[in-house]
Amino acid sequence: MKQLLLLLAFATTVGLSAQSSVPDNWWELDRDENSYPGVSAERAETYLSGKQAETVVVAVIDSGVDIEHEDLKDIIWTNPGEIPGNGIDDDNNGYVDDIHGWNFIGGADGRNVNYENLEIVRLYNKLDAKYNNRNRDGLNKKEKAEYDRYQEYKSTIEKKQEELGPTAMQYEMIKTAIDGALEQMGKEPADVTAEDIAELESEDQTIAIVKQVVANATAGGTTFAELYEQLEGAQEYFDSQLKYNYNPEFDAREIVGDDPTNLKQRNYGNNDVEGPDAAHGTHVSGIIAGVHGNDIGVNGVGGTYVRIMSVRTVPNGDERDKDVANAIRYAVDNGAKVINMSFGKGASPYKDAVDDAMKYAQKHDVLLVHAAGNDGKLLTLENNYPNDTYQGKRRTGKTWIEVGAASSSYDDNLAAPFSNYNKKYVDVFAPGAQIYSTIPDDQYAKFDGTSMAAPMVAGIAALLRSYFPDLKAKQVKEIIEQSAVPVDLEVVKPGTDGEKVKFGELSATGGLANAFTAVKLAEQTKGKNRKLRDDRDPSLRLY
């Protein structure tokens, strides 16, 4: 009976997203020419046609990249100093056979980390080793503060486990029920329609609820195959959160074989730059550099001269500060001029190491582009890491851009409801909802997230560094921000139930990143480090 009640609750609340009628490439388009508030990549490409450019390497610090994807294989970075497969560190950079990048979450034996703890669990485990079976009495002031954090972490983890259990069970049961229906019909999900499900005859009450679930979802335009895929993804997500992300007994780091607290270690991992789950990193890479002119897939914002370096660092869970710092340094040392970082977490125990890597990138003229996060909340220096402000100081990185996500609707729904925001700490917004791009095995899909918005800006940065190679990273940052197209709209504030706010209050620029206006401004700048004049070219004022 309990299982049936859970299924019924799911059936009445299922809200799996229907497919939008918005064109797949809306994010490449221009609002003046195509009515969609994209980044005007097509317009920029047309304008730059025939002009000279240089190859620019963009490092994608992410979950991995399918380097053999049909729409990416021709733009994957290849290390000129390495001889493939000889087992020798030919270029003496400390990484053996790093042909297309490096994997900091892999082991020397070829195994790879897929799932990981969240940072709160790692912090809990560290304190648990010290305070398990102890009480607060007799502790000094510093220890009491640690003990209180330990109890707070413990309470949060236990509460989350209690919440996740029923949810994971719910998704598992509904998928099991649908699998049973598929077995009864003898069909694969791609061959099933909503009508097929509606016509099922069975005295099993779960089949009746399956019918209701499918009817609810497909009424909005979702196909059965899409519904099934979303259910699989949801089941895996909640199951992995329970088994791995919030499980203090799970330890993935033994696969890597390093000491994650030894921040001086650099030479660990392996050269498998794809890993077991490269969907996220492959999607990001397509936005930046999907091959142009091949009549398939997508056209990356960065144009035809971008090369993608895959630096695998982000598991299904929270990335580690040590890996992030080493990934940034690897990218810088191996020629990346732009680094995309579509990841983040709520705590950073070794932030100093990441800060030092940021300074290293700035010193070497490399631009860092970071996603603002998908919590629909005010971004602060304490709730999202990494960030551009150095630990314990007011100084910030000068070659860092923080990016929020916009939707395809140029109205009060322009700000994506999941996007983080802050007038001070988020620099600019870019398309991040229903973004069609590459995923592994020559496939394509639509993803939502500031993870998709950041590579829009990384692509613009690559375009500028390609066609205007004399520009420094700091200048590229300034041009992207100063050329952002202002938006004079009241929008629904992300994370709220209809509260309205001026779009300009959500970020420092108050605008949308735009490739065409950035290119035009770069031409005006002509390599000089100066601020944008008030009498700028009227063509920059698009909308």
C-alpha positions as CSV (number, residue, x, y, z in Angstrom):
1,M,0.0,0.0,0.0
2,K,2.8,2.4,0.9
3,Q,4.4,1.8,-2.5
4,L,1.2,2.6,-4.3
5,L,0.7,5.8,-2.3
6,L,4.2,6.9,-3.3
7,L,3.5,6.1,-6.9
8,L,0.2,8.0,-6.8
9,A,1.9,11.0,-5.3
10,F,4.5,11.0,-8.1
11,A,1.7,10.6,-10.7
12,T,-0.1,13.7,-9.5
13,T,3.0,15.9,-9.1
14,V,5.2,14.8,-12.0
15,G,6.2,17.9,-13.9
16,L,8.8,16.6,-16.3
17,S,9.6,19.4,-18.8
18,A,7.9,19.5,-22.2
19,Q,10.1,20.2,-25.2
20,S,10.2,23.9,-26.1
21,S,9.2,25.3,-29.5
22,V,12.3,27.5,-29.3
23,P,14.8,26.7,-32.1
24,D,17.7,24.5,-31.1
25,N,20.2,27.2,-31.9
26,W,18.4,30.2,-30.3
27,W,21.5,30.9,-28.2
28,E,23.6,31.6,-31.3
29,L,21.0,34.1,-32.6
30,D,20.6,37.9,-32.4
31,R,17.5,39.7,-31.0
32,D,17.4,42.3,-33.7
33,E,17.8,39.8,-36.5
34,N,16.1,36.7,-35.1
35,S,14.1,37.9,-32.1
36,Y,15.9,35.7,-29.6
37,P,18.3,37.1,-27.0
38,G,21.2,34.9,-27.9
39,V,24.9,35.9,-28.0
40,S,24.8,37.0,-31.6
41,A,27.4,34.4,-32.5
42,E,26.2,34.0,-36.1
43,R,26.2,37.8,-36.6
44,A,29.8,38.0,-35.2
45,E,30.9,35.2,-37.4
46,T,29.6,36.9,-40.5
47,Y,31.2,40.2,-39.6
48,L,34.6,38.5,-39.0
49,S,34.5,36.5,-42.2
50,G,37.7,36.8,-44.2
51,K,39.7,38.4,-41.3
52,Q,42.9,36.9,-40.0
53,A,42.8,34.9,-36.8
54,E,45.1,32.8,-34.5
55,T,44.3,29.5,-32.9
56,V,43.3,29.8,-29.2
57,V,43.3,27.0,-26.7
58,V,40.4,26.9,-24.3
59,A,40.7,24.5,-21.3
60,V,37.5,22.9,-20.2
61,I,37.9,21.9,-16.5
62,D,34.9,19.6,-16.2
63,S,33.7,16.0,-16.0
64,G,35.6,15.0,-19.2
65,V,35.1,15.5,-22.9
66,D,34.2,12.9,-25.6
67,I,37.2,13.8,-27.9
68,E,35.9,11.6,-30.6
69,H,32.5,13.2,-30.9
70,E,31.6,13.9,-34.6
71,D,31.2,17.7,-33.9
72,L,34.2,18.0,-31.7
73,K,37.0,15.7,-32.9
74,D,38.4,18.2,-35.3
75,I,38.8,21.0,-32.7
76,I,40.4,18.9,-29.8
77,W,43.7,20.2,-28.6
78,T,46.7,17.9,-29.2
79,N,49.9,18.3,-27.2
80,P,52.6,18.9,-29.7
81,G,55.3,17.8,-27.3
82,E,53.9,14.3,-26.6
83,I,54.3,11.1,-28.7
84,P,51.0,9.2,-28.3
85,G,51.1,5.9,-26.5
86,N,54.8,5.5,-25.8
87,G,54.4,5.7,-22.0
88,I,57.0,8.5,-21.8
89,D,56.7,12.0,-20.6
90,D,58.2,13.4,-23.8
91,D,57.7,17.1,-23.0
92,N,58.8,16.7,-19.3
93,N,55.7,18.4,-17.9
94,G,55.2,15.7,-15.3
95,Y,52.3,14.0,-17.1
96,V,52.8,10.9,-19.2
97,D,51.0,10.8,-22.6
98,D,48.9,13.8,-21.9
99,I,47.9,14.0,-25.6
100,H,44.6,15.9,-25.3
101,G,44.7,17.1,-21.7
102,W,44.8,15.4,-18.3
103,N,42.5,13.6,-15.8
104,F,43.1,14.6,-12.2
105,I,40.5,12.2,-10.9
106,G,41.8,9.0,-12.3
107,G,44.3,6.4,-11.1
108,A,47.6,5.3,-12.5
109,D,46.0,1.9,-13.1
110,G,43.4,3.4,-15.5
111,R,40.5,3.4,-13.1
112,N,38.4,6.6,-12.8
113,V,36.5,8.4,-10.1
114,N,32.8,8.8,-11.2
115,Y,30.9,9.5,-7.9
116,E,32.3,11.5,-5.0
117,N,31.2,12.8,-1.6
118,L,30.0,16.4,-1.2
119,E,32.5,18.7,0.6
120,I,30.3,18.8,3.7
121,V,30.7,15.0,4.0
122,R,34.5,15.3,3.7
123,L,34.5,18.0,6.3
124,Y,32.4,15.9,8.6
125,N,34.7,12.9,8.2
126,K,37.7,15.0,9.1
127,L,36.1,16.2,12.3
128,D,34.5,12.8,13.0
129,A,38.0,11.3,13.3
130,K,38.7,13.8,16.1
131,Y,35.4,14.2,17.9
132,N,33.6,10.8,17.6
133,N,32.6,9.5,21.0
134,R,33.6,12.8,22.6
135,N,31.3,15.5,24.2
136,R,31.7,19.2,24.4
137,D,32.7,19.2,28.1
138,G,36.4,19.8,28.6
139,L,37.1,21.2,25.2
140,N,38.9,24.5,24.7
141,K,37.3,27.4,22.8
142,K,38.7,26.4,19.4
143,E,37.7,22.8,19.9
144,K,34.2,23.7,21.0
145,A,33.8,25.7,17.8
146,E,35.0,22.7,15.7
147,Y,32.7,20.4,17.7
148,D,29.7,22.6,17.1
149,R,30.5,22.5,13.3
150,Y,30.9,18.7,13.5
151,Q,27.4,18.4,15.0
152,E,26.0,20.8,12.5
153,Y,27.5,18.7,9.6
154,K,26.2,15.5,11.1
155,S,22.7,16.9,11.5
156,T,22.6,18.2,7.9
157,I,23.8,14.9,6.5
158,E,21.4,12.8,8.5
159,K,18.5,15.0,7.6
160,K,19.5,14.8,3.9
161,Q,19.7,11.0,4.0
162,E,16.2,10.9,5.6
163,E,14.8,13.1,2.8
164,L,16.6,11.2,0.0
165,G,15.5,7.7,1.0
166,P,11.8,8.0,0.1
167,T,12.5,10.1,-3.0
168,A,15.0,7.6,-4.3
169,M,12.6,4.9,-3.6
170,Q,9.8,6.7,-5.4
171,Y,11.8,7.1,-8.6
172,E,13.0,3.6,-8.4
173,M,9.5,2.2,-8.0
174,I,8.0,4.3,-10.9
175,K,10.8,3.3,-13.2
176,T,10.4,-0.4,-12.2
177,A,6.7,-0.1,-12.9
178,I,7.3,1.4,-16.3
179,D,10.0,-1.2,-17.1
180,G,7.3,-3.8,-16.3
181,A,4.9,-2.2,-18.7
182,L,7.6,-2.2,-21.4
183,E,8.3,-5.9,-20.8
184,Q,4.6,-6.6,-21.1
185,M,4.5,-4.9,-24.5
186,G,7.8,-6.3,-25.6
187,K,9.0,-2.8,-26.8
188,E,11.9,-0.4,-26.3
189,P,11.2,3.1,-24.9
190,A,11.9,4.7,-28.3
191,D,9.1,2.6,-29.9
192,V,6.4,3.4,-27.4
193,T,3.8,6.1,-27.6
194,A,1.5,7.5,-24.9
195,E,-1.4,5.7,-26.7
196,D,0.4,2.4,-26.3
197,I,0.6,3.0,-22.5
198,A,-3.1,4.1,-22.4
199,E,-4.2,0.9,-24.1
200,L,-2.4,-1.4,-21.6
201,E,-4.8,-3.7,-19.8
202,S,-3.9,-5.0,-16.4
203,E,-5.4,-5.6,-13.0
204,D,-2.1,-4.4,-11.5
205,Q,-2.7,-1.1,-9.8
206,T,0.8,0.1,-10.6
207,I,0.0,-0.1,-14.3
208,A,-2.9,2.2,-13.7
209,I,-0.6,4.7,-12.0
210,V,1.9,4.3,-14.8
211,K,-0.8,5.3,-17.2
212,Q,-1.5,8.4,-15.2
213,V,2.2,9.4,-15.0
214,V,2.6,9.0,-18.7
215,A,-0.6,10.9,-19.5
216,N,0.4,13.8,-17.2
217,A,3.9,14.1,-18.7
218,T,2.9,13.7,-22.4
219,A,0.0,16.1,-22.1
220,G,2.6,18.9,-22.2
221,G,4.3,17.6,-25.4
222,T,6.9,15.3,-23.8
223,T,7.3,12.0,-25.7
224,F,7.4,8.7,-23.9
225,A,11.1,8.2,-24.8
226,E,11.9,11.7,-23.3
227,L,9.9,10.9,-20.2
228,Y,11.7,7.6,-19.8
229,E,15.1,9.3,-20.2
230,Q,14.2,11.9,-17.6
231,L,13.1,9.2,-15.2
232,E,16.3,7.3,-15.7
233,G,18.3,10.5,-15.0
234,A,16.2,11.4,-11.9
235,Q,16.5,7.9,-10.5
236,E,20.3,7.9,-11.0
237,Y,20.6,11.4,-9.5
238,F,18.7,10.6,-6.2
239,D,20.2,7.2,-5.9
240,S,23.7,8.5,-6.3
241,Q,23.1,11.3,-3.8
242,L,22.1,8.7,-1.2
243,K,24.8,6.1,-2.0
244,Y,27.7,8.4,-2.7
245,N,27.3,12.2,-2.3
246,Y,25.9,12.1,1.3
247,N,27.4,8.8,2.4
248,P,30.3,9.3,4.8
249,E,31.4,5.7,4.4
250,F,32.0,6.1,0.7
251,D,35.6,6.8,-0.3
252,A,36.4,7.3,-4.0
253,R,39.8,8.8,-3.5
254,E,41.5,5.4,-3.1
255,I,41.1,5.1,-6.9
256,V,43.4,8.1,-7.4
257,G,45.9,6.9,-4.9
258,D,47.2,10.3,-3.8
259,D,46.9,12.2,-0.5
260,P,44.1,14.7,-1.1
261,T,45.4,16.9,1.8
262,N,48.9,17.1,0.3
263,L,48.5,20.2,-1.8
264,K,52.1,20.0,-3.1
265,Q,51.3,16.9,-5.1
266,R,50.9,17.7,-8.8
267,N,51.8,14.6,-10.8
268,Y,48.9,12.2,-10.2
269,G,45.9,11.0,-12.3
270,N,45.9,9.5,-15.8
271,N,45.4,10.6,-19.4
272,D,41.8,9.5,-19.9
273,V,40.3,12.9,-20.6
274,E,36.8,11.5,-21.2
275,G,36.1,9.3,-18.2
276,P,32.9,7.4,-17.3
277,D,30.5,10.3,-17.5
278,A,31.5,13.1,-19.9
279,A,28.0,14.4,-20.7
280,H,28.5,17.7,-18.9
281,G,32.0,18.5,-20.2
282,T,31.1,17.5,-23.7
283,H,28.0,19.7,-23.7
284,V,30.1,22.7,-22.5
285,S,32.7,22.0,-25.2
286,G,30.1,22.1,-28.0
287,I,28.9,25.5,-26.8
288,I,32.4,26.9,-27.0
289,A,33.7,25.2,-30.1
290,G,31.3,22.9,-31.9
291,V,32.7,22.6,-35.5
292,H,31.5,25.2,-38.0
293,G,30.4,24.4,-41.5
294,N,30.0,20.7,-41.2
295,D,26.2,20.8,-41.4
296,I,25.8,18.8,-38.2
297,G,25.3,19.6,-34.5
298,V,26.1,23.1,-33.3
299,N,28.4,26.0,-34.2
300,G,30.4,27.0,-31.2
301,V,30.5,30.6,-30.1
302,G,34.3,30.7,-30.2
303,G,34.5,30.3,-34.0
304,T,36.7,28.1,-36.1
305,Y,40.1,28.7,-34.5
306,V,39.3,27.3,-31.0
307,R,40.9,24.1,-29.7
308,I,39.5,22.4,-26.6
309,M,41.8,21.0,-23.9
310,S,40.0,18.6,-21.6
311,V,41.1,18.7,-18.0
312,R,39.0,16.2,-16.1
313,T,38.5,17.4,-12.5
314,V,34.8,17.3,-11.7
315,P,33.1,14.1,-10.5
316,N,29.4,13.4,-9.8
317,G,29.8,15.1,-6.5
318,D,32.0,17.9,-5.3
319,E,35.3,18.6,-6.9
320,R,38.3,18.9,-4.6
321,D,40.3,22.1,-4.2
322,K,43.6,20.4,-4.8
323,D,42.4,19.1,-8.2
324,V,41.0,22.5,-9.2
325,A,44.2,24.2,-8.4
326,N,46.3,21.7,-10.3
327,A,43.9,21.7,-13.2
328,I,44.2,25.5,-13.6
329,R,48.0,25.3,-13.4
330,Y,48.1,22.4,-16.0
331,A,45.9,24.5,-18.4
332,V,48.1,27.6,-18.0
333,D,51.4,25.7,-18.4
334,N,50.1,23.9,-21.5
335,G,49.0,27.0,-23.4
336,A,45.3,27.7,-22.6
337,K,44.4,31.3,-23.0
338,V,40.8,30.9,-21.6
339,I,39.7,28.4,-18.9
340,N,36.0,27.5,-18.5
341,M,34.9,26.4,-15.1
342,S,31.3,25.3,-15.0
343,F,31.3,23.9,-11.5
344,G,31.0,25.0,-7.9
345,K,30.3,24.0,-4.3
346,G,29.3,25.4,-0.9
347,A,32.6,25.1,1.0
348,S,36.3,25.3,0.1
349,P,38.7,24.0,2.9
350,Y,41.8,24.7,0.8
351,K,40.8,27.9,-0.9
352,D,44.3,29.3,-0.6
353,A,45.5,26.7,-3.1
354,V,42.8,27.7,-5.6
355,D,43.6,31.4,-5.0
356,D,47.3,30.8,-5.7
357,A,46.3,29.0,-9.0
358,M,44.1,32.0,-9.9
359,K,47.0,34.3,-9.3
360,Y,49.2,32.1,-11.5
361,A,46.6,32.2,-14.3
362,Q,46.4,36.0,-14.0
363,K,50.2,36.4,-14.0
364,H,50.3,34.3,-17.2
365,D,47.6,36.3,-18.9
366,V,44.8,33.6,-18.8
367,L,41.1,34.4,-18.5
368,L,39.0,32.4,-16.0
369,V,35.3,32.1,-16.8
370,H,33.1,30.6,-13.9
371,A,29.5,29.6,-13.7
372,A,27.5,31.4,-10.9
373,G,25.6,28.4,-9.8
374,N,22.0,27.0,-10.0
375,D,20.5,27.6,-6.5
376,G,18.3,30.5,-7.5
377,K,19.9,32.6,-4.7
378,L,22.0,35.7,-3.9
379,L,25.6,34.7,-4.5
380,T,28.0,35.5,-1.7
381,L,31.6,34.9,-1.0
382,E,30.6,32.3,1.6
383,N,28.1,30.2,-0.3
384,N,29.7,29.5,-3.6
385,Y,33.3,28.4,-4.4
386,P,35.6,29.0,-6.2
387,N,35.2,32.8,-6.4
388,D,37.3,35.7,-7.4
389,T,38.1,37.1,-4.0
390,Y,41.2,35.9,-2.2
391,Q,40.8,34.2,1.1
392,G,40.8,36.8,4.0
393,K,41.4,39.7,1.6
394,R,39.4,42.3,-0.3
395,R,41.5,41.9,-3.5
396,T,40.0,40.1,-6.4
397,G,41.3,38.3,-9.5
398,K,41.5,40.7,-12.4
399,T,41.0,38.0,-15.1
400,W,37.9,36.3,-13.7
401,I,34.3,36.5,-15.1
402,E,31.3,35.2,-13.1
403,V,28.3,34.3,-15.3
404,G,24.6,34.0,-14.6
405,A,22.0,32.3,-16.8
406,A,19.3,33.8,-19.0
407,S,16.4,32.2,-20.9
408,S,15.2,32.6,-24.5
409,S,12.2,34.7,-23.4
410,Y,12.8,38.4,-23.7
411,D,10.2,39.3,-21.1
412,D,9.8,39.0,-17.4
413,N,11.1,35.4,-17.6
414,L,14.4,36.4,-19.0
415,A,16.4,35.6,-15.9
416,A,16.6,31.8,-15.6
417,P,14.7,30.8,-12.4
418,F,17.6,28.6,-11.2
419,S,20.4,31.2,-11.7
420,N,22.3,32.7,-8.9
421,Y,22.7,36.5,-9.0
422,N,24.4,39.4,-7.3
423,K,24.9,43.0,-8.4
424,K,28.5,42.9,-7.1
425,Y,29.7,39.3,-7.6
426,V,28.0,38.2,-10.8
427,D,29.5,40.0,-13.8
428,V,27.2,39.3,-16.7
429,F,24.3,37.0,-17.8
430,A,24.3,34.7,-20.9
431,P,22.0,32.1,-22.4
432,G,21.7,29.1,-20.1
433,A,18.2,27.5,-20.5
434,Q,17.3,24.8,-23.0
435,I,20.8,24.9,-24.6
436,Y,21.2,22.4,-27.3
437,S,24.7,21.0,-27.6
438,T,26.9,17.9,-27.9
439,I,26.9,14.9,-25.6
440,P,28.9,11.7,-25.8
441,D,28.5,9.1,-28.6
442,D,27.7,11.6,-31.3
443,Q,24.5,12.6,-29.6
444,Y,22.9,16.0,-28.7
445,A,20.7,17.2,-25.9
446,K,19.3,20.3,-24.2
447,F,20.7,21.2,-20.8
448,D,19.8,24.0,-18.4
449,G,22.3,25.7,-16.1
450,T,24.8,28.5,-15.5
451,S,27.1,25.7,-16.6
452,M,25.8,26.4,-20.1
453,A,26.0,30.2,-19.7
454,A,29.7,30.2,-18.7
455,P,30.9,28.6,-21.9
456,M,29.0,31.2,-23.9
457,V,31.2,33.8,-22.4
458,A,34.3,31.6,-22.7
459,G,33.5,31.3,-26.4
460,I,33.2,35.1,-26.8
461,A,36.6,35.4,-25.0
462,A,38.1,32.8,-27.3
463,L,36.7,34.7,-30.3
464,L,38.3,37.9,-29.1
465,R,41.7,36.3,-28.3
466,S,41.6,34.7,-31.7
467,Y,40.9,37.7,-33.9
468,F,42.5,40.3,-31.6
469,P,45.5,38.4,-30.3
470,D,47.2,41.6,-28.9
471,L,44.4,41.9,-26.3
472,K,45.4,40.9,-22.8
473,A,43.1,38.7,-20.6
474,K,42.2,41.7,-18.4
475,Q,41.2,43.7,-21.5
476,V,39.1,40.8,-22.8
477,K,37.3,40.7,-19.5
478,E,36.6,44.4,-19.7
479,I,35.4,44.3,-23.3
480,I,33.0,41.5,-22.6
481,E,31.6,43.3,-19.6
482,Q,31.5,46.8,-21.2
483,S,29.9,45.4,-24.4
484,A,27.2,43.5,-22.5
485,V,23.8,44.6,-23.9
486,P,21.8,46.4,-21.3
487,V,18.4,45.0,-20.5
488,D,15.7,47.5,-19.4
489,L,13.1,45.0,-18.1
490,E,11.6,44.0,-14.9
491,V,12.0,40.2,-14.5
492,V,11.0,37.5,-12.1
493,K,13.8,37.3,-9.5
494,P,15.4,33.8,-9.6
495,G,14.3,31.6,-6.8
496,T,11.2,33.5,-6.0
497,D,7.5,32.9,-6.6
498,G,6.9,35.9,-8.9
499,E,8.8,38.7,-7.1
500,K,9.9,41.3,-9.7
501,V,13.2,43.0,-9.9
502,K,15.1,45.1,-12.6
503,F,17.2,42.8,-14.6
504,G,20.0,45.3,-14.1
505,E,20.0,44.5,-10.4
506,L,21.1,40.9,-10.9
507,S,24.7,41.5,-12.1
508,A,27.4,44.1,-12.2
509,T,26.8,44.9,-15.9
510,G,23.1,44.5,-15.8
511,G,23.3,43.0,-19.3
512,L,23.6,40.0,-21.6
513,A,27.0,39.0,-23.0
514,N,27.1,39.5,-26.8
515,A,29.8,38.3,-29.3
516,F,29.0,40.9,-31.9
517,T,29.1,43.9,-29.7
518,A,32.3,42.5,-28.1
519,V,33.9,42.2,-31.5
520,K,32.9,45.8,-32.4
521,L,34.3,47.1,-29.1
522,A,37.5,45.1,-29.5
523,E,38.0,46.9,-32.8
524,Q,37.6,50.3,-31.2
525,T,39.9,49.3,-28.4
526,K,42.8,48.4,-30.7
527,G,44.8,46.7,-28.0
528,K,44.7,49.8,-25.7
529,N,43.7,49.3,-22.1
530,R,41.1,52.0,-21.7
531,K,37.5,52.4,-20.6
532,L,34.6,52.5,-23.0
533,R,33.6,56.1,-23.9
534,D,30.1,57.5,-23.6
535,D,30.2,58.5,-27.3
536,R,30.8,54.9,-28.5
537,D,29.7,53.6,-31.9
538,P,25.9,53.5,-31.9
539,S,26.0,50.1,-33.6
540,L,27.0,48.7,-30.2
541,R,23.5,49.6,-28.8
542,L,21.7,46.6,-30.2
543,Y,18.6,46.4,-27.9
